[in-house]
Amino acid sequence: VEGSMTIRAAQLALLCWLLPCCCSAFKLSSRVSPPQLSSQVSEVNTALPTTLQKKASISVAGATALVAGTTVGAGILALPAKTIEAGFGPSAVALVVAWAYMAASALLIAEVNVNTLCALGRTSVSIKSMAGQTIGETGSQVASVAYAFIHYALLVAYMLEGGKLLGELVPPLASAVTGVPDASIFAAIGGGALLLGSTAQVDKANSALFVGVIGAFFAIVGVGASKISLSYLAHATPSAALPAVPVMVLSFTFHNVVPTIAYQLGCDIQKIRTAILAGSAIPLLMFLLWDAVVLGSVPLEVAQSALQAGSVFDPLEAVRAGGDSLGQTVRVFSLLAICTSFIGTSCR
């Protein structure tokens, strides 16, 4: 319950944060004609003073993994509960629309970022600086408050769900620390590792965890494919897809790392665009397959009975409770997904 409340709060903050960011982009584009903007962006490295120019400290593949790892988190775990009523077809269309919107907004933020670098003569700028440069001090304050709120809300959700999964997968760890909530154990382990590790070590750990996420995900698809019923996937209620859109939009949130990857990629706009599009397209494919496996494995009648009774039905919990190899693999995948998002949100 607490996790769902923080997710709702994060959705509201996300809207408040994206609004000034997108306004910044549109206001900037109105100041500069398209040919000028394209030229300015493509030559951002030469526009900066030589002493401020920076070589890329991360590969495009590493930046792509950072975007994808930040995206694949608590949102993907909440999707089946929100999409089961609509069905796979309508929810798949809504997912593609949500991805297109969030990818476009991230590209706009990247445009603002590199142009603000040119205007201020810096090698890196924050969301606050970007908003202040384009929509003034008031917009800067609104963006900063919303930015902080959404990330604190997401961290709370990650710690709650991560602690729960850690307790399920490693019971001796939870029992060894009597009286300490699982969320606190997760926060202590994850926060301690981030505090003590260097930037390079954290980047390598995040990439390794993301490889684990991909591996666990394809294991789920491989095991779950044999349990999919086409009749379950054929169900479609398009009108029920709209209430799921806020969770879908939140699921594609990675915008906090755009200034970071812009800095780490040496402000190369082509590399930044590649990392954003590829890094967000990977989760889109994963979300579609994930939705198909979970929705195709749970009888619709069970969900409808729970909804008619007024209770909340989470098909993911039904799969986890199965006790078989699929349920255990889903737990591992869920924990790894939470860890990658925890790293992406904590370090940026």
Secondary structure, 3 states (H helix, E strand, C coil): CHHHHHHHHHHHHHHHHHHHHHHHHHHHHHHCCHHHHHHHHHCHHHHCCHHHCCCCCCCHHHHHHHHHHHHCCHHHHHHHHHHCCCCHHHHHHHHHHHHHHHHHHHHHHHHHHHHHHHHHCCCCCCHHHHHHHHHHHHHHHHHHHHHHHHHHHHHHHHHHHHHHHHHHHCHHHHHHCCCCCHHHHHHHHHHHHHHHCCHHHHHHHHHHHHHHHHHHHHHHHHHHHCCCCHHHHHCCCHHHHHHHHHHHHHHCCCHHHHHHHHHHCCCCHHHHHHHHHHHHHHHHHHHHHHHHHHHCCCCHHHHHHHHHCCCCCCHHHHHHCCCCHHHHHHHHHHHHHHHHHHHHHHCC
